[in-house]
Amino acid sequence: MIALRHLRDEGLKKVQVADRLGIDRGSVAKYWDGPACPVEAPRYRQRARKIDRYVEYITARLARWPELTAERLYQEIRQQGYTGSRRTVRRFVARIRPHPVREYKPIETLPGEQAQVDWGHFGTLVVEGARVRLYAFILTLSWSRVIYVEFITSLAMATLAGCLHRAFEYIGGVPRTLLFDDAKTVVAERVGGVVRYQQELLQLAALYGFAPKACWAHDPESKGKVESMVKYVRRGFFYGREFTDLGDLNRQVRVWMDEVANARTHATTGAVPWDRLAKEAPHLKPLALSAPQGILEQRKATRTNLISIEGNRYSVPARFARRAVSYRRFEHHIEILEDGQVVDRIALVPGRGRVMIRDDCCVDRYLTAVVARSMSGKGRGAPDVPDGHASGMSG
């Protein structure tokens, strides 16, 4: 209509306007001298609905009990004489039910008050012939926005302990609170807002002096700073990156942290994270430990005195066969404990599906059997070394 009147005002005739716009000449004539404003659409009287008599009742019930189901309300008004369908009630309730709107507010933390921790999945990596998942451990100081990144292939608590220690060394201290993702490594059980943390995490918290806190499940907005950093690491560092192995990748990300991530002007704070850290550092707790601490674990040994750790099996002293073996686990080795004392140290190997058998474990089982026979008076004959205890290491 606007184009029609524009051409009319330019002096074109009705026939010319119809040809120019490609419309019927009758339509041109209809709107040639029509009103400038559109004609108000006709109003029709709304037909009475069966649910109309119960609208006030349903509205009042939902105002007081907003979680009432449409089926419950249907049954209630049915007893009052409603003869309509369930579908009508469901559609009406869906339209008027009050929906809570989440309000997002920026949360500002004080220097040294909080750091946020998360893990990002970055595909897979081949280690010792086995394909394993590749993750990035990411810790971000909430005030200065200094970021620490380390690529790992295990989500075990011992790995977390090592990553946390190296992160604390990098930032120069320990924040008062660590906000974690809702991961199994962190949360043992959650009932509503009550969280039961993993015992090993609580031990780390006591050793380092931080308070653990878990964000809501499936709610990245409650931990926005580090969620943004996962994306930043993925796009700003990892995408298109070439590396030879895990060690090479971590050497490269260390340079990137020092020279790029923490040396740039942060978009939110408007300051360089390194400069902000200089002001935040005095508010961090001192790092009292000189090295990552081991995590206490327990496995039951097989009859051939093997225990399984992350897909690999290791021989332990033969006296532990068929027994529960307690050990202190570190990132690259374990310490076998007996009566609270370290009785053996076993190096952990990368990859999966490997069986590591040591000669000393075979000798231990041999001597144990000799002593047992001599004490029982069954003779001086030496027992055979059990099957499955060949010397050397096999992969």
C-alpha positions as CSV (number, residue, x, y, z in Angstrom):
1,M,0.0,0.0,0.0
2,I,2.9,2.4,0.8
3,A,4.6,1.7,-2.5
4,L,1.3,2.2,-4.4
5,R,0.7,5.6,-2.9
6,H,4.3,6.6,-3.4
7,L,3.9,5.9,-7.2
8,R,0.5,7.7,-7.1
9,D,2.1,10.8,-5.6
10,E,4.8,10.7,-8.3
11,G,2.0,11.2,-10.9
12,L,1.7,7.7,-12.3
13,K,-1.7,6.5,-13.4
14,K,-3.5,3.5,-12.0
15,V,-2.7,1.3,-15.0
16,Q,1.0,2.3,-14.7
17,V,1.1,1.6,-11.0
18,A,-0.5,-1.8,-11.5
19,D,2.0,-2.7,-14.2
20,R,4.9,-1.4,-12.1
21,L,3.9,-3.4,-9.0
22,G,2.6,-6.4,-10.8
23,I,-0.8,-6.4,-9.1
24,D,-4.4,-6.4,-10.3
25,R,-5.8,-3.0,-11.4
26,G,-8.8,-3.6,-9.2
27,S,-6.6,-3.8,-6.2
28,V,-4.9,-0.5,-7.2
29,A,-8.3,1.2,-7.5
30,K,-9.3,-0.2,-4.1
31,Y,-6.4,1.3,-2.2
32,W,-5.9,4.4,-4.5
33,D,-7.8,6.7,-2.2
34,G,-7.9,4.5,0.9
35,P,-7.3,5.7,4.5
36,A,-3.7,6.4,5.6
37,C,-4.1,4.1,8.6
38,P,-5.0,0.4,8.4
39,V,-8.6,-0.4,9.1
40,E,-9.0,-1.9,12.6
41,A,-9.5,-5.6,12.5
42,P,-13.0,-6.7,13.5
43,R,-13.5,-7.9,17.0
44,Y,-15.4,-11.0,17.7
45,R,-17.0,-12.0,20.9
46,Q,-15.2,-14.8,22.6
47,R,-17.2,-18.0,22.9
48,A,-17.8,-19.3,26.4
49,R,-15.5,-22.2,27.4
50,K,-16.2,-25.0,29.8
51,I,-13.1,-24.0,31.9
52,D,-14.1,-20.4,32.4
53,R,-16.1,-21.1,35.6
54,Y,-12.9,-22.6,37.1
55,V,-10.3,-20.1,36.0
56,E,-10.4,-18.2,39.3
57,Y,-10.1,-21.4,41.3
58,I,-7.1,-22.7,39.3
59,T,-5.3,-19.4,39.4
60,A,-5.7,-19.1,43.1
61,R,-4.4,-22.7,43.7
62,L,-1.4,-22.1,41.5
63,A,-0.6,-18.8,43.2
64,R,-0.3,-20.6,46.5
65,W,1.0,-24.0,45.3
66,P,2.9,-23.3,42.0
67,E,4.1,-26.9,41.6
68,L,0.5,-28.4,41.5
69,T,0.2,-30.6,38.4
70,A,-2.4,-30.1,35.7
71,E,-3.7,-33.6,36.4
72,R,-4.2,-32.8,40.1
73,L,-6.1,-29.6,39.2
74,Y,-8.2,-31.5,36.6
75,Q,-9.3,-34.0,39.2
76,E,-10.2,-31.2,41.7
77,I,-12.3,-29.2,39.3
78,R,-13.9,-32.3,37.9
79,Q,-15.3,-33.0,41.4
80,Q,-16.8,-29.4,41.2
81,G,-18.6,-30.2,38.0
82,Y,-16.1,-29.6,35.2
83,T,-17.0,-31.6,32.1
84,G,-14.2,-30.5,29.8
85,S,-11.1,-32.5,28.7
86,R,-7.7,-33.0,30.4
87,R,-6.0,-31.4,27.5
88,T,-7.9,-28.1,28.0
89,V,-6.7,-28.0,31.6
90,R,-3.1,-28.8,30.7
91,R,-3.0,-26.1,28.1
92,F,-4.5,-23.5,30.4
93,V,-2.2,-24.4,33.3
94,A,0.9,-24.3,31.0
95,R,-0.1,-20.7,30.0
96,I,-0.7,-19.3,33.4
97,R,1.7,-21.2,35.6
98,P,4.2,-18.8,37.2
99,H,7.7,-19.6,35.9
100,P,10.7,-18.5,38.1
101,V,13.1,-16.3,36.2
102,R,16.7,-16.7,37.0
103,E,18.5,-13.4,37.7
104,Y,22.1,-13.2,36.8
105,K,24.3,-10.8,38.8
106,P,28.0,-10.3,38.5
107,I,29.8,-11.9,41.5
108,E,32.9,-10.0,42.6
109,T,35.4,-11.7,44.9
110,L,38.1,-10.2,47.0
111,P,41.8,-10.8,46.3
112,G,42.9,-14.3,47.5
113,E,39.3,-15.3,48.2
114,Q,38.6,-17.8,45.5
115,A,39.9,-19.8,42.6
116,Q,37.8,-21.9,40.2
117,V,38.8,-25.3,39.0
118,D,37.6,-27.3,36.0
119,W,38.6,-30.0,33.5
120,G,38.1,-29.7,29.8
121,H,38.1,-32.7,27.4
122,F,40.5,-32.3,24.5
123,G,40.2,-35.5,22.5
124,T,42.5,-38.4,22.8
125,L,46.3,-39.1,22.8
126,V,48.3,-42.3,22.1
127,V,50.6,-43.2,25.0
128,E,52.7,-46.4,24.9
129,G,50.5,-47.7,22.1
130,A,47.2,-47.2,23.9
131,R,44.7,-44.4,23.1
132,V,43.8,-42.5,26.2
133,R,41.6,-39.4,26.9
134,L,43.3,-36.1,27.0
135,Y,42.1,-33.5,29.5
136,A,43.2,-30.0,30.6
137,F,43.2,-29.1,34.3
138,I,42.5,-25.4,34.6
139,L,42.7,-23.2,37.7
140,T,41.7,-19.5,37.5
141,L,42.1,-17.0,40.2
142,S,38.8,-15.2,40.4
143,W,40.2,-11.7,41.2
144,S,43.3,-11.4,39.1
145,R,42.2,-13.9,36.4
146,V,45.6,-15.5,36.4
147,I,45.2,-18.9,34.7
148,Y,47.1,-22.2,35.2
149,V,46.7,-25.0,32.6
150,E,48.1,-28.5,32.6
151,F,47.3,-31.3,30.2
152,I,46.7,-34.7,31.8
153,T,45.5,-38.2,30.8
154,S,44.0,-39.2,34.2
155,L,41.3,-37.9,36.4
156,A,42.5,-39.8,39.5
157,M,42.7,-38.0,42.8
158,A,46.5,-38.4,42.8
159,T,46.7,-36.5,39.5
160,L,44.4,-33.8,41.0
161,A,46.7,-33.5,44.0
162,G,49.7,-33.0,41.7
163,C,47.9,-30.5,39.5
164,L,46.7,-28.4,42.5
165,H,50.2,-28.3,44.0
166,R,51.8,-27.1,40.8
167,A,49.0,-24.6,40.3
168,F,49.6,-23.2,43.9
169,E,53.4,-23.0,43.1
170,Y,52.6,-21.1,39.9
171,I,50.3,-18.5,41.5
172,G,52.5,-18.2,44.6
173,G,50.1,-19.4,47.3
174,V,46.7,-21.0,48.2
175,P,43.3,-19.2,47.9
176,R,40.9,-19.5,50.7
177,T,38.2,-21.3,48.6
178,L,38.3,-23.6,45.6
179,L,35.1,-23.7,43.5
180,F,35.0,-27.1,41.7
181,D,32.8,-28.5,39.0
182,D,30.3,-31.2,40.1
183,A,32.6,-34.0,39.2
184,K,33.0,-37.5,40.8
185,T,36.5,-36.6,41.8
186,V,35.1,-33.9,44.0
187,V,31.5,-34.8,45.0
188,A,30.7,-38.2,46.6
189,E,27.0,-37.4,47.1
190,R,24.6,-34.5,46.7
191,V,21.2,-34.2,48.2
192,G,19.7,-30.8,47.2
193,G,22.1,-28.2,48.4
194,V,23.9,-30.5,50.8
195,V,27.2,-31.9,49.3
196,R,29.3,-34.7,50.7
197,Y,32.8,-34.3,49.3
198,Q,35.2,-37.1,48.6
199,Q,37.3,-38.0,51.6
200,E,40.5,-37.6,49.7
201,L,39.6,-34.1,48.6
202,L,38.9,-33.2,52.2
203,Q,42.3,-34.5,53.2
204,L,43.9,-32.3,50.5
205,A,41.8,-29.3,51.7
206,A,43.1,-29.8,55.3
207,L,46.7,-30.2,54.1
208,Y,46.7,-27.0,51.9
209,G,44.2,-25.0,54.0
210,F,41.5,-24.3,51.4
211,A,37.7,-24.8,51.7
212,P,36.2,-26.8,48.8
213,K,33.0,-25.8,47.2
214,A,31.0,-27.5,44.4
215,C,28.9,-25.6,41.9
216,W,25.4,-26.8,41.0
217,A,25.3,-29.8,38.6
218,H,24.8,-29.0,34.9
219,D,25.0,-25.3,35.8
220,P,28.1,-23.7,34.3
221,E,26.8,-20.2,35.0
222,S,27.6,-20.7,38.6
223,K,31.2,-21.1,37.7
224,G,31.5,-18.7,34.8
225,K,35.1,-17.5,35.1
226,V,36.7,-20.9,34.6
227,E,34.1,-22.0,32.0
228,S,35.2,-19.1,29.9
229,M,38.8,-20.1,30.4
230,V,38.1,-23.6,29.1
231,K,36.9,-22.0,25.8
232,Y,39.8,-19.7,25.8
233,V,42.3,-22.5,26.1
234,R,40.5,-24.5,23.4
235,R,40.4,-21.7,20.9
236,G,43.4,-19.6,21.9
237,F,45.9,-22.4,22.5
238,F,44.9,-25.9,21.6
239,Y,43.2,-25.5,18.2
240,G,45.6,-26.3,15.4
241,R,48.4,-27.0,17.9
242,E,51.0,-29.6,16.9
243,F,53.0,-31.5,19.6
244,T,55.0,-34.7,19.9
245,D,53.8,-36.0,23.3
246,L,52.2,-34.9,26.6
247,G,55.5,-33.4,27.9
248,D,55.9,-31.3,24.8
249,L,52.3,-30.1,25.0
250,N,52.7,-29.0,28.6
251,R,56.0,-27.2,27.8
252,Q,54.2,-25.3,25.1
253,V,51.2,-24.4,27.3
254,R,53.6,-23.1,30.0
255,V,55.1,-20.7,27.5
256,W,51.6,-19.7,26.4
257,M,50.5,-19.0,30.0
258,D,53.6,-16.9,30.7
259,E,53.7,-14.9,27.5
260,V,50.1,-14.8,26.3
261,A,47.3,-15.8,28.6
262,N,48.5,-14.0,31.7
263,A,50.3,-11.2,29.9
264,R,47.3,-9.9,27.9
265,T,44.9,-7.2,29.0
266,H,41.8,-9.1,30.3
267,A,38.6,-8.1,28.6
268,T,36.6,-8.0,31.9
269,T,39.0,-6.5,34.4
270,G,40.7,-4.2,31.9
271,A,44.1,-5.1,33.5
272,V,46.9,-7.6,32.9
273,P,46.5,-10.7,35.1
274,W,50.2,-10.7,36.0
275,D,49.8,-7.1,37.3
276,R,46.7,-8.0,39.3
277,L,48.4,-11.1,40.7
278,A,51.1,-8.8,42.2
279,K,48.4,-7.2,44.3
280,E,46.6,-10.4,45.0
281,A,49.6,-12.5,46.1
282,P,49.9,-11.0,49.6
283,H,46.3,-12.2,50.3
284,L,47.1,-15.8,49.4
285,K,47.9,-18.4,52.0
286,P,51.6,-19.5,52.0
287,L,52.2,-22.9,50.3
288,A,53.5,-25.0,53.3
289,L,54.1,-28.3,51.4
290,S,57.2,-28.8,49.2
291,A,55.8,-31.6,47.1
292,P,52.4,-33.2,46.2
293,Q,51.1,-35.5,48.8
294,G,50.1,-39.1,48.2
295,I,46.5,-40.3,48.3
296,L,45.6,-43.4,50.4
297,E,44.0,-46.1,48.3
298,Q,43.3,-49.9,48.7
299,R,43.1,-52.7,46.2
300,K,42.7,-56.5,46.7
301,A,45.6,-58.5,45.3
302,T,44.9,-61.6,43.2
303,R,46.2,-65.1,44.1
304,T,49.2,-64.3,41.9
305,N,49.8,-61.1,43.9
306,L,48.7,-58.6,41.3
307,I,46.8,-55.4,41.8
308,S,45.1,-53.3,39.1
309,I,45.6,-49.5,38.8
310,E,44.0,-47.6,35.9
311,G,44.0,-50.5,33.5
312,N,47.6,-51.8,34.3
313,R,48.5,-54.6,36.7
314,Y,51.5,-54.6,39.1
315,S,53.0,-57.4,41.1
316,V,53.3,-56.7,44.9
317,P,55.2,-58.7,47.5
318,A,53.9,-62.2,47.5
319,R,52.7,-62.1,51.1
320,F,49.9,-59.8,50.0
321,A,48.3,-62.4,47.7
322,R,44.5,-62.5,48.1
323,R,44.8,-59.7,50.7
324,A,43.7,-56.1,50.6
325,V,46.8,-54.0,49.8
326,S,46.9,-50.5,51.2
327,Y,49.2,-48.0,49.4
328,R,49.9,-44.3,49.1
329,R,49.4,-43.3,45.5
330,F,51.4,-40.5,43.7
331,E,51.2,-39.5,40.1
332,H,54.0,-41.8,38.9
333,H,54.5,-44.3,41.7
334,I,52.8,-46.0,44.6
335,E,54.2,-46.9,48.1
336,I,52.9,-50.2,49.5
337,L,52.1,-49.8,53.2
338,E,52.1,-52.4,56.0
339,D,51.3,-51.5,59.5
340,G,51.7,-47.9,58.5
341,Q,55.2,-48.3,57.1
342,V,56.4,-48.2,53.5
343,V,57.5,-51.7,52.5
344,D,57.7,-51.4,48.8
345,R,57.8,-48.7,46.0
346,I,56.4,-49.5,42.5
347,A,56.7,-47.2,39.5
348,L,53.5,-46.6,37.6
349,V,53.6,-47.0,33.8
350,P,51.7,-45.1,31.1
351,G,49.1,-46.6,28.8
352,R,46.7,-49.4,29.6
353,G,46.6,-53.2,29.5
354,R,50.2,-53.7,30.7
355,V,51.3,-56.3,33.3
356,M,54.4,-55.3,35.3
357,I,56.0,-58.3,37.1
358,R,59.2,-58.0,39.2
359,D,61.7,-60.6,40.2
360,D,61.8,-59.4,43.8
361,C,58.2,-60.3,44.2
362,C,58.8,-63.8,43.0
363,V,61.7,-64.2,45.5
364,D,59.5,-62.8,48.3
365,R,56.9,-65.5,47.6
366,Y,59.5,-68.2,47.3
367,L,61.1,-67.3,50.7
368,T,57.7,-67.0,52.3
369,A,56.8,-70.5,51.2
370,V,60.1,-71.9,52.4
371,V,59.6,-70.4,55.9
372,A,56.0,-71.7,56.0
373,R,57.1,-75.3,55.2
374,S,60.0,-75.3,57.6
375,M,57.7,-74.1,60.4
376,S,55.2,-76.8,59.6
377,G,57.8,-79.5,59.6
378,K,57.0,-80.7,56.0
379,G,60.6,-80.9,55.0
380,R,63.3,-78.8,53.5
381,G,62.2,-79.1,49.9
382,A,61.9,-75.8,48.1
383,P,58.5,-75.0,46.5
384,D,58.1,-74.1,42.9
385,V,57.8,-70.5,41.9
386,P,54.0,-70.1,41.1
387,D,52.9,-69.8,37.5
388,G,52.5,-66.2,36.3
389,H,55.7,-65.0,38.1
390,A,58.1,-65.0,35.3
391,S,61.1,-62.7,35.7
392,G,61.3,-59.3,34.0
393,M,58.7,-56.9,32.8
394,S,56.1,-57.5,30.2
395,G,53.9,-55.1,28.4
